[in-house]
Amino acid sequence: MRPDTSSPPREPRLSDQVRDTLRRRHYSYRTEQVYLYWIRHYIFFHDKRHPREMAEREVAAFLTHLAVDRRVSASTQNQALNAILFLYKQVLGRDIGLIQGVVRAKRPERLPVVMTPEEVQTVLGRLSGREWLMACLMYGAGLRVMECLRLRIKDIDFGLNQVVVRDGKGGKDRTTTLPAAVIPALRQRIEEVNRVREQDLADGYGEVSLPFALERKYPNAARELAWWFVFSASSRSRDPYSRRIKRHHLDESVIQRAVKQAVRAAGLTKPATCHTFRHSFATHLLAAGHDIRTIQELLGHQDVRTTMIYTHVLGKGARGVSSPLDAWAGTGINGIPGIEAREMPASWKGGAPEAGVSFVGTAP
C-alpha cells in the first residue's frame, strides 16, 4: 500500500475566514467592508504579523496609534476595536483579555444640527426629482439616509399612510409616518421603477438582491416589483454575494452630494447634511407638542434618553432662555432696547474697521 503523499488542504486566507464568519452571522455588507478594512490595517500596522502571534499589547498599541497619531474620533476607535475583537473571538476562537494602557479618544458631547421649518423648505426647494423625494422622506418620516435608500416598494403602505423600516439600526423593524404630501410623487416613482424592471426583464436580467436566504425560499421574488428598491440604481451591477448581475439601490453619495449642493445654494451657514433632516423631524414634532415616547418609537431609539437630546432647541434660543440684553428698557439701534451706536475711538487697536460701530448701553 502506497503512503499518502498528498499535502493537507491549505487553510483559507484570513480575509476569507473573516468574510465567511460575518456572512454566517448575517452581518451587513457595509459592516463586512469596514471590519475587513480595520483588520487589514491592524495587521499592516504590526508589519504584517499574523494576529495569532499578537495579543493584548499589540491591540493596545494599535488603538493608541489611532487616537494619538491619526486623531480619530471615539466612534471610529470603537469601530476598530469591535472589528479586532470579532477577529479574535469569532474567527480565531480566542478571547482577548483586559486591554490596558490604551489612550482612548474622547467622545465630545455634541448637539445635533437642526434646521428651522423655513430652512427645510428652502433646501427642499433647491432639490428636484428623486433627490427631492428622498429628502422629503428623510424629513417627513425621520429616516436615516440608508433606511431611505433601502426602502422596498412593499414597505410603502399607502392604505395606512406608513413606512415600514426593515432591518434598521440594531437589526430592528419599525413603522413611521408616510407624509401625505409625497404620495403622488411616490406613486409616480414606483411607476418609473416598474418601467426599469420591465426593461431589465426584457434584457434577461430584472433581479434585485434579497435579504438572507429568501432567494432560495422564494426563487421568483427577486423579479417581483414588490421587492424592488424604491430608489433603484441607474445601472445594473454585480451582486457581491451571488456574483450575478442585479439592480441594487442608489449609492448614498448621490443624495449626499445633492443635499450638500442644495444647502450651499440655500445660503445656509449650518453644517446641514442628510441626517439633519432626521434631527429636524424629531425637533419639529417635539415643538408641535407630540409625546416624546411616540417620537422615540418613530425614530427607532432604544433609549428615550437618546431622543431627549432634541429638547435642547425647544423654546426660543438656547434652552428657551431669553438674553438679558433683550430685557433692557428704552429704545435703541435695530429695535434692541437701550442700545446706542457710537463711533469707535481712533485709539482702538483690535483690528476693528475705522468707521465701525460699537454698542454701549444707556445704563452705566
C-alpha positions as CSV (number, residue, x, y, z in Angstrom):
1,M,0.0,0.0,0.0
2,R,1.4,3.3,-1.1
3,P,1.9,6.0,1.6
4,D,-0.4,9.1,1.3
5,T,1.9,11.8,-0.1
6,S,-0.8,14.3,-0.8
7,S,-0.4,17.6,1.0
8,P,-3.1,18.6,3.6
9,P,-5.6,21.1,2.4
10,R,-4.5,24.7,2.7
11,E,-6.1,26.8,5.3
12,P,-8.3,29.6,3.8
13,R,-6.9,33.1,3.8
14,L,-7.6,35.1,6.9
15,S,-9.7,37.6,5.0
16,D,-11.9,34.8,3.6
17,Q,-12.3,33.4,7.1
18,V,-13.5,36.7,8.4
19,R,-15.8,37.2,5.4
20,D,-17.4,33.8,5.8
21,T,-17.9,34.3,9.5
22,L,-19.5,37.6,9.0
23,R,-21.9,36.3,6.4
24,R,-22.8,33.2,8.5
25,R,-23.9,35.7,11.2
26,H,-25.8,37.8,8.8
27,Y,-23.8,41.0,9.2
28,S,-24.4,43.7,6.6
29,Y,-22.2,44.1,3.6
30,R,-21.1,47.5,4.8
31,T,-20.1,46.1,8.2
32,E,-18.2,43.4,6.3
33,Q,-16.2,46.0,4.4
34,V,-15.5,48.1,7.5
35,Y,-14.3,45.1,9.6
36,L,-12.0,43.9,6.8
37,Y,-10.6,47.4,6.5
38,W,-9.7,47.6,10.2
39,I,-8.4,44.1,10.5
40,R,-6.1,44.7,7.4
41,H,-5.0,48.0,8.9
42,Y,-4.2,46.3,12.2
43,I,-2.1,43.6,10.5
44,F,-0.2,46.1,8.4
45,F,0.5,48.4,11.4
46,H,2.4,45.5,13.0
47,D,4.5,44.7,9.9
48,K,2.1,42.0,8.6
49,R,2.4,39.8,11.6
50,H,-0.4,37.2,11.9
51,P,-3.0,38.0,14.6
52,R,-2.3,34.7,16.2
53,E,1.2,35.9,17.1
54,M,-0.2,39.1,18.7
55,A,-2.2,39.7,21.9
56,E,-3.5,42.5,24.2
57,R,-0.3,44.6,24.0
58,E,-0.4,44.8,20.2
59,V,-4.1,45.7,20.2
60,A,-3.5,48.4,22.8
61,A,-0.6,49.8,20.7
62,F,-2.8,49.9,17.6
63,L,-5.7,51.6,19.3
64,T,-3.4,54.2,20.9
65,H,-1.9,54.9,17.4
66,L,-5.4,55.6,16.1
67,A,-6.2,58.1,18.9
68,V,-2.7,59.8,19.2
69,D,-1.3,59.7,15.7
70,R,-4.3,59.6,13.5
71,R,-6.5,61.6,15.9
72,V,-9.7,59.6,15.0
73,S,-13.0,60.1,16.8
74,A,-14.1,58.0,19.7
75,S,-16.7,56.2,17.5
76,T,-14.0,55.3,14.9
77,Q,-11.7,53.9,17.6
78,N,-14.6,51.9,19.0
79,Q,-15.3,50.6,15.5
80,A,-11.7,49.4,15.1
81,L,-11.8,47.8,18.5
82,N,-15.1,45.9,17.6
83,A,-13.5,44.6,14.4
84,I,-10.4,43.3,16.2
85,L,-12.4,41.7,19.0
86,F,-14.6,40.0,16.3
87,L,-11.5,38.7,14.6
88,Y,-10.1,37.1,17.8
89,K,-13.3,35.8,19.4
90,Q,-15.4,34.7,16.4
91,V,-12.8,33.9,13.7
92,L,-9.7,32.7,15.7
93,G,-11.7,31.4,18.6
94,R,-9.6,33.2,21.2
95,D,-10.6,35.6,23.9
96,I,-8.8,38.8,24.4
97,G,-8.1,39.8,28.0
98,L,-8.1,43.2,29.6
99,I,-6.6,45.7,27.2
100,Q,-4.6,48.1,29.4
101,G,-2.7,51.3,28.6
102,V,-4.9,52.4,25.8
103,V,-5.2,56.1,25.0
104,R,-8.9,56.5,24.4
105,A,-10.2,59.1,22.0
106,K,-12.5,61.4,23.9
107,R,-16.2,61.4,23.0
108,P,-17.4,65.0,22.9
109,E,-20.9,65.9,23.8
110,R,-22.3,67.4,20.6
111,L,-25.7,68.8,19.9
112,P,-27.5,67.8,16.7
113,V,-27.7,70.3,13.9
114,V,-31.3,71.3,13.4
115,M,-32.9,73.4,10.6
116,T,-36.0,75.6,11.1
117,P,-39.1,74.7,9.1
118,E,-38.3,77.7,6.8
119,E,-34.7,76.4,6.2
120,V,-36.0,72.9,5.4
121,Q,-38.4,74.4,2.9
122,T,-35.7,76.4,1.3
123,V,-33.3,73.5,1.0
124,L,-36.1,71.2,-0.4
125,G,-36.8,74.0,-2.9
126,R,-33.3,73.6,-4.3
127,L,-33.8,69.9,-5.0
128,S,-35.8,68.1,-7.7
129,G,-36.8,64.7,-8.9
130,R,-35.7,61.6,-6.9
131,E,-33.4,63.6,-4.7
132,W,-36.3,65.9,-3.7
133,L,-38.4,62.8,-2.9
134,M,-35.6,61.2,-0.8
135,A,-35.1,64.4,1.2
136,C,-38.8,64.7,1.8
137,L,-38.9,61.2,3.2
138,M,-35.9,61.7,5.4
139,Y,-37.5,64.9,6.8
140,G,-41.2,63.8,6.7
141,A,-40.6,60.2,8.1
142,G,-37.4,60.7,10.1
143,L,-35.4,58.2,8.0
144,R,-31.7,57.7,8.1
145,V,-30.1,58.0,4.7
146,M,-29.5,54.3,4.3
147,E,-33.0,53.4,5.5
148,C,-34.3,55.7,2.8
149,L,-32.2,54.1,0.1
150,R,-33.1,50.6,1.2
151,L,-36.8,51.1,1.1
152,R,-38.5,48.5,-1.0
153,I,-41.9,49.1,-2.7
154,K,-43.6,46.5,-0.5
155,D,-42.6,48.6,2.6
156,I,-44.7,51.6,1.5
157,D,-48.2,51.2,2.9
158,F,-50.5,53.7,1.2
159,G,-53.6,52.4,2.9
160,L,-52.3,53.0,6.5
161,N,-50.1,56.0,5.5
162,Q,-47.0,54.5,7.0
163,V,-43.5,53.4,6.0
164,V,-42.1,50.1,7.3
165,V,-38.4,50.3,8.0
166,R,-36.9,46.8,7.7
167,D,-33.7,45.8,9.5
168,G,-32.9,49.3,10.7
169,K,-30.1,50.2,13.2
170,G,-29.7,47.4,15.6
171,G,-31.4,45.0,13.2
172,K,-34.9,46.1,14.3
173,D,-38.0,46.8,12.3
174,R,-40.2,49.8,12.9
175,T,-43.0,51.8,11.4
176,T,-43.1,55.6,10.8
177,T,-45.4,58.0,9.2
178,L,-45.8,58.4,5.5
179,P,-46.1,62.1,4.5
180,A,-49.3,62.6,2.5
181,A,-47.6,65.4,0.5
182,V,-45.2,62.9,-1.2
183,I,-47.8,60.2,-2.1
184,P,-48.4,61.4,-5.7
185,A,-44.6,61.7,-6.4
186,L,-44.1,58.3,-4.7
187,R,-46.6,56.6,-6.9
188,Q,-45.0,58.2,-9.9
189,R,-41.6,56.9,-8.7
190,I,-42.9,53.4,-8.4
191,E,-44.2,53.5,-12.0
192,E,-40.8,54.6,-13.2
193,V,-39.2,51.8,-11.3
194,N,-41.6,49.3,-12.8
195,R,-40.6,50.5,-16.3
196,V,-37.0,50.0,-15.5
197,R,-37.8,46.5,-14.2
198,E,-39.7,45.5,-17.3
199,Q,-36.7,46.7,-19.4
200,D,-34.3,44.7,-17.3
201,L,-36.5,41.6,-17.7
202,A,-36.6,42.1,-21.4
203,D,-32.8,42.2,-21.4
204,G,-32.6,38.9,-19.5
205,Y,-32.0,40.4,-16.0
206,G,-34.6,42.0,-13.7
207,E,-33.4,40.7,-10.3
208,V,-32.7,42.6,-7.1
209,S,-30.8,41.3,-4.1
210,L,-32.9,39.7,-1.3
211,P,-32.0,39.5,2.4
212,F,-30.5,36.3,3.8
213,A,-31.9,33.0,2.3
214,L,-35.1,34.4,0.9
215,E,-33.8,34.0,-2.7
216,R,-33.7,30.2,-2.2
217,K,-37.1,30.1,-0.4
218,Y,-38.8,32.3,-3.0
219,P,-37.0,31.9,-6.3
220,N,-39.2,34.3,-8.2
221,A,-39.3,37.1,-5.6
222,A,-36.2,38.8,-6.8
223,R,-38.1,39.7,-10.1
224,E,-41.3,40.8,-8.4
225,L,-42.0,44.6,-8.3
226,A,-42.8,44.5,-4.5
227,W,-39.2,43.6,-3.7
228,W,-37.6,46.2,-5.9
229,F,-36.0,49.2,-4.3
230,V,-37.9,52.5,-4.5
231,F,-34.7,54.3,-5.3
232,S,-33.1,51.7,-7.6
233,A,-29.7,52.4,-9.1
234,S,-29.3,53.9,-12.5
235,S,-27.3,50.9,-13.8
236,R,-27.0,47.2,-13.1
237,S,-24.1,45.8,-11.0
238,R,-22.7,42.5,-9.8
239,D,-24.1,41.3,-6.5
240,P,-21.2,40.7,-4.1
241,Y,-22.8,37.5,-2.7
242,S,-24.3,35.6,-5.6
243,R,-22.0,37.3,-8.2
244,R,-25.0,37.7,-10.6
245,I,-25.9,40.9,-12.3
246,K,-28.7,42.7,-10.4
247,R,-30.2,46.1,-9.8
248,H,-29.1,47.5,-6.5
249,H,-30.3,50.7,-4.8
250,L,-28.7,54.1,-5.3
251,D,-25.4,54.8,-3.7
252,E,-25.6,57.2,-0.7
253,S,-23.2,59.6,-2.3
254,V,-25.9,60.6,-4.8
255,I,-28.2,62.1,-2.2
256,Q,-25.4,63.3,0.0
257,R,-23.9,65.3,-2.8
258,A,-27.3,66.7,-3.9
259,V,-28.1,67.8,-0.3
260,K,-24.7,69.4,0.1
261,Q,-25.2,71.5,-3.0
262,A,-28.8,72.4,-2.0
263,V,-27.6,73.6,1.4
264,R,-24.9,75.7,-0.2
265,A,-27.4,77.2,-2.8
266,A,-29.8,78.0,0.0
267,G,-27.2,80.1,1.7
268,L,-27.3,78.2,5.0
269,T,-24.3,78.6,7.3
270,K,-25.2,75.5,9.3
271,P,-23.3,72.3,8.5
272,A,-26.5,70.6,7.4
273,T,-26.4,67.0,5.9
274,C,-28.9,64.3,5.1
275,H,-29.0,63.4,8.8
276,T,-30.0,66.9,9.7
277,F,-33.5,66.2,8.1
278,R,-33.9,63.4,10.7
279,H,-32.9,65.7,13.5
280,S,-35.3,68.4,12.3
281,F,-38.1,65.8,12.0
282,A,-37.8,64.9,15.7
283,T,-37.3,68.5,16.9
284,H,-40.3,69.9,15.0
285,L,-42.6,67.1,16.3
286,L,-41.5,67.9,19.8
287,A,-42.1,71.6,19.2
288,A,-45.6,70.7,17.9
289,G,-46.4,69.0,21.2
290,H,-46.1,65.4,20.3
291,D,-45.3,62.9,23.1
292,I,-41.6,62.1,23.3
293,R,-42.3,58.4,23.7
294,T,-44.1,58.4,20.3
295,I,-41.2,60.2,18.7
296,Q,-38.8,57.7,20.2
297,E,-40.7,54.8,18.5
298,L,-40.8,56.7,15.2
299,L,-37.1,57.2,15.3
300,G,-36.3,53.7,16.5
301,H,-34.3,54.8,19.5
302,Q,-33.7,52.1,22.1
303,D,-33.4,54.5,25.0
304,V,-35.6,57.6,25.4
305,R,-32.5,59.5,26.6
306,T,-31.3,59.5,23.1
307,T,-34.5,61.2,22.0
308,M,-34.3,63.7,24.9
309,I,-31.3,65.4,23.2
310,Y,-33.8,67.1,20.8
311,T,-35.4,69.1,23.7
312,H,-32.4,71.5,23.6
313,V,-33.9,73.5,20.8
314,L,-37.4,73.8,22.2
315,G,-38.5,77.4,23.1
316,K,-36.6,80.4,21.8
317,G,-32.8,80.4,21.9
318,A,-30.7,78.1,24.0
319,R,-32.8,76.1,26.5
320,G,-35.6,78.6,26.0
321,V,-33.8,81.3,27.9
322,S,-34.1,84.9,26.8
323,S,-31.0,87.0,26.7
324,P,-30.8,89.7,29.5
325,L,-29.9,92.1,26.7
326,D,-33.5,91.8,25.4
327,A,-34.9,92.8,28.8
328,W,-33.4,96.3,28.8
329,A,-35.9,99.2,28.6
330,G,-35.8,102.1,26.2
331,T,-35.3,102.4,22.5
332,G,-32.1,101.9,20.5
333,I,-30.4,100.6,17.4
334,N,-32.0,97.9,15.3
335,G,-35.0,97.7,17.6
336,I,-32.9,96.5,20.5
337,P,-33.9,98.4,23.6
338,G,-31.4,100.6,25.4
339,I,-28.6,100.2,22.8
340,E,-27.0,103.2,21.3
341,A,-24.5,103.4,18.5
342,R,-21.3,105.4,18.5
343,E,-18.1,105.6,16.5
344,M,-15.2,103.5,17.7
345,P,-12.4,105.6,19.1
346,A,-9.3,106.1,16.9
347,S,-7.1,104.5,19.5
348,W,-8.9,101.2,19.1
349,K,-6.2,98.6,18.4
350,G,-8.1,95.4,17.9
351,G,-8.2,95.2,14.1
352,A,-11.7,96.9,14.0
353,P,-12.7,99.0,11.0
354,E,-12.1,102.7,11.2
355,A,-15.8,103.5,10.8
356,G,-17.0,100.6,12.8
357,V,-19.9,100.7,15.2
358,S,-19.6,99.7,18.9
359,F,-22.6,99.2,21.1
360,V,-23.0,100.7,24.6
361,G,-25.9,100.6,27.0
362,T,-27.6,103.6,28.4
363,A,-27.1,102.4,31.9
364,P,-23.6,102.6,33.5
